[in-house]
Amino acid sequence: MSLAVVLVGLALATNVRGVTAWHVRRSMATARVLRRVPPWRWSSGGPHEKRLARFVFLERLIGAALAVVGVMILVGVGYGILTGQPVPMVK
């Protein structure tokens, strides 16, 4: 499981084959249907490309965090397998 988290995190963080931009575009298209703005308060929220770039950057940060967490879990599992006991926790 941790290997899958690492791979997904790296794919999002490095934008492998455009997976991050693709995911953000699909998410924005889905959220557009759910977004309801009253007619008297219409706001575009900035140009579409600027919002897209901001969300791609945010998703790349989330991908990097996922990759780091996945590596930490992998190290913990490896330690547990090699020593035969779980990682000692601070109480």
Phi and psi in degrees as GROMACS dihedral restraints (atoms count N, CA, C in turn):
[ dihedral_restraints ]
;  ai    aj    ak    al  type     phi  dphi    fc
    3     4     5     6     1   -66.6    20    10
    4     5     6     7     1   -32.8    20    10
    6     7     8     9     1   -64.6    20    10
    7     8     9    10     1   -38.0    20    10
    9    10    11    12     1   -65.4    20    10
   10    11    12    13     1   -40.1    20    10
   12    13    14    15     1   -63.7    20    10
   13    14    15    16     1   -42.0    20    10
   15    16    17    18     1   -62.7    20    10
   16    17    18    19     1   -45.9    20    10
   18    19    20    21     1   -64.9    20    10
   19    20    21    22     1   -42.6    20    10
   21    22    23    24     1   -65.6    20    10
   22    23    24    25     1   -42.6    20    10
   24    25    26    27     1   -61.6    20    10
   25    26    27    28     1   -43.8    20    10
   27    28    29    30     1   -66.8    20    10
   28    29    30    31     1   -37.8    20    10
   30    31    32    33     1   -63.7    20    10
   31    32    33    34     1   -40.1    20    10
   33    34    35    36     1   -73.2    20    10
   34    35    36    37     1   -41.2    20    10
   36    37    38    39     1   -68.8    20    10
   37    38    39    40     1   -35.7    20    10
   39    40    41    42     1   -99.4    20    10
   40    41    42    43     1    -2.3    20    10
   42    43    44    45     1    56.8    20    10
   43    44    45    46     1    49.1    20    10
   45    46    47    48     1   -61.3    20    10
   46    47    48    49     1   122.1    20    10
   48    49    50    51     1    52.4    20    10
   49    50    51    52     1    28.2    20    10
   51    52    53    54     1    76.0    20    10
   52    53    54    55     1    20.9    20    10
   54    55    56    57     1   -65.8    20    10
   55    56    57    58     1   -35.0    20    10
   57    58    59    60     1   -68.9    20    10
   58    59    60    61     1   -48.4    20    10
   60    61    62    63     1   -63.0    20    10
   61    62    63    64     1   -39.9    20    10
   63    64    65    66     1   -61.7    20    10
   64    65    66    67     1   -45.1    20    10
   66    67    68    69     1   -64.8    20    10
   67    68    69    70     1   -40.4    20    10
   69    70    71    72     1   -66.1    20    10
   70    71    72    73     1   -42.5    20    10
   72    73    74    75     1   -61.7    20    10
   73    74    75    76     1   -43.4    20    10
   75    76    77    78     1   -64.5    20    10
   76    77    78    79     1   -41.5    20    10
   78    79    80    81     1   -64.4    20    10
   79    80    81    82     1   -42.1    20    10
   81    82    83    84     1   -66.5    20    10
   82    83    84    85     1   -37.1    20    10
   84    85    86    87     1   -66.3    20    10
   85    86    87    88     1   -39.1    20    10
   87    88    89    90     1   -68.6    20    10
   88    89    90    91     1   -43.1    20    10
   90    91    92    93     1   -69.9    20    10
   91    92    93    94     1   -25.7    20    10
   93    94    95    96     1   -60.9    20    10
   94    95    96    97     1   -35.5    20    10
   96    97    98    99     1   -68.4    20    10
   97    98    99   100     1   -36.4    20    10
   99   100   101   102     1   -81.6    20    10
  100   101   102   103     1   -19.0    20    10
  102   103   104   105     1   -77.8    20    10
  103   104   105   106     1   122.4    20    10
  105   106   107   108     1  -120.8    20    10
  106   107   108   109     1   119.4    20    10
  108   109   110   111     1  -115.9    20    10
  109   110   111   112     1   127.8    20    10
  111   112   113   114     1   -60.2    20    10
  112   113   114   115     1   147.8    20    10
  114   115   116   117     1   -60.5    20    10
  115   116   117   118     1   -29.5    20    10
  117   118   119   120     1   -80.7    20    10
  118   119   120   121     1    -8.9    20    10
  120   121   122   123     1  -126.2    20    10
  121   122   123   124     1    50.5    20    10
  123   124   125   126     1   -73.4    20    10
  124   125   126   127     1   129.2    20    10
  126   127   128   129     1  -145.5    20    10
  127   128   129   130     1   127.9    20    10
  129   130   131   132     1   -80.2    20    10
  130   131   132   133     1   -19.4    20    10
  132   133   134   135     1    74.4    20    10
  133   134   135   136     1    19.5    20    10
  135   136   137   138     1    98.6    20    10
  136   137   138   139     1   170.7    20    10
  138   139   140   141     1   -61.9    20    10
  139   140   141   142     1   148.2    20    10
  141   142   143   144     1   -59.1    20    10
  142   143   144   145     1   -42.7    20    10
  144   145   146   147     1   -66.2    20    10
  145   146   147   148     1   -34.8    20    10
  147   148   149   150     1   -68.4    20    10
  148   149   150   151     1   -43.0    20    10
  150   151   152   153     1   -64.9    20    10
  151   152   153   154     1   -40.2    20    10
  153   154   155   156     1   -61.2    20    10
  154   155   156   157     1   -45.3    20    10
  156   157   158   159     1   -62.9    20    10
  157   158   159   160     1   -39.1    20    10
  159   160   161   162     1   -66.0    20    10
  160   161   162   163     1   -41.7    20    10
  162   163   164   165     1   -71.1    20    10
  163   164   165   166     1   -34.6    20    10
  165   166   167   168     1   -63.6    20    10
  166   167   168   169     1   -43.8    20    10
  168   169   170   171     1   -60.5    20    10
  169   170   171   172     1   -44.9    20    10
  171   172   173   174     1   -62.3    20    10
  172   173   174   175     1   -42.3    20    10
  174   175   176   177     1   -69.2    20    10
  175   176   177   178     1   -32.5    20    10
  177   178   179   180     1   -66.9    20    10
  178   179   180   181     1   -36.9    20    10
  180   181   182   183     1   -64.6    20    10
  181   182   183   184     1   -42.3    20    10
  183   184   185   186     1   -63.7    20    10
  184   185   186   187     1   -39.2    20    10
  186   187   188   189     1   -62.5    20    10
  187   188   189   190     1   -41.3    20    10
  189   190   191   192     1   -63.7    20    10
  190   191   192   193     1   -41.0    20    10
  192   193   194   195     1   -64.7    20    10
  193   194   195   196     1   -40.3    20    10
  195   196   197   198     1   -61.8    20    10
  196   197   198   199     1   -41.3    20    10
  198   199   200   201     1   -63.4    20    10
  199   200   201   202     1   -41.8    20    10
  201   202   203   204     1   -65.2    20    10
  202   203   204   205     1   -44.5    20    10
  204   205   206   207     1   -63.8    20    10
  205   206   207   208     1   -40.0    20    10
  207   208   209   210     1   -62.5    20    10
  208   209   210   211     1   -41.0    20    10
  210   211   212   213     1   -65.4    20    10
  211   212   213   214     1   -40.6    20    10
  213   214   215   216     1   -62.5    20    10
  214   215   216   217     1   -41.9    20    10
  216   217   218   219     1   -65.5    20    10
  217   218   219   220     1   -41.3    20    10
  219   220   221   222     1   -62.1    20    10
  220   221   222   223     1   -41.8    20    10
  222   223   224   225     1   -64.3    20    10
  223   224   225   226     1   -43.0    20    10
  225   226   227   228     1   -62.9    20    10
  226   227   228   229     1   -42.1    20    10
  228   229   230   231     1   -67.1    20    10
  229   230   231   232     1   -41.7    20    10
  231   232   233   234     1   -62.2    20    10
  232   233   234   235     1   -41.2    20    10
  234   235   236   237     1   -62.4    20    10
  235   236   237   238     1   -43.1    20    10
  237   238   239   240     1   -64.1    20    10
  238   239   240   241     1   -38.1    20    10
  240   241   242   243     1   -69.5    20    10
  241   242   243   244     1   -43.1    20    10
  243   244   245   246     1   -69.4    20    10
  244   245   246   247     1   -37.8    20    10
  246   247   248   249     1   -94.9    20    10
  247   248   249   250     1   -16.6    20    10
  249   250   251   252     1    80.2    20    10
  250   251   252   253     1     9.6    20    10
  252   253   254   255     1  -142.1    20    10
  253   254   255   256     1   156.9    20    10
  255   256   257   258     1   -72.2    20    10
  256   257   258   259     1   166.1    20    10
  258   259   260   261     1   -65.5    20    10
  259   260   261   262     1   129.5    20    10
  261   262   263   264     1   -65.7    20    10
  262   263   264   265     1   134.2    20    10
  264   265   266   267     1  -100.2    20    10
  265   266   267   268     1   149.9    20    10
  267   268   269   270     1   -80.5    20    10
  268   269   270   271     1   130.7    20    10
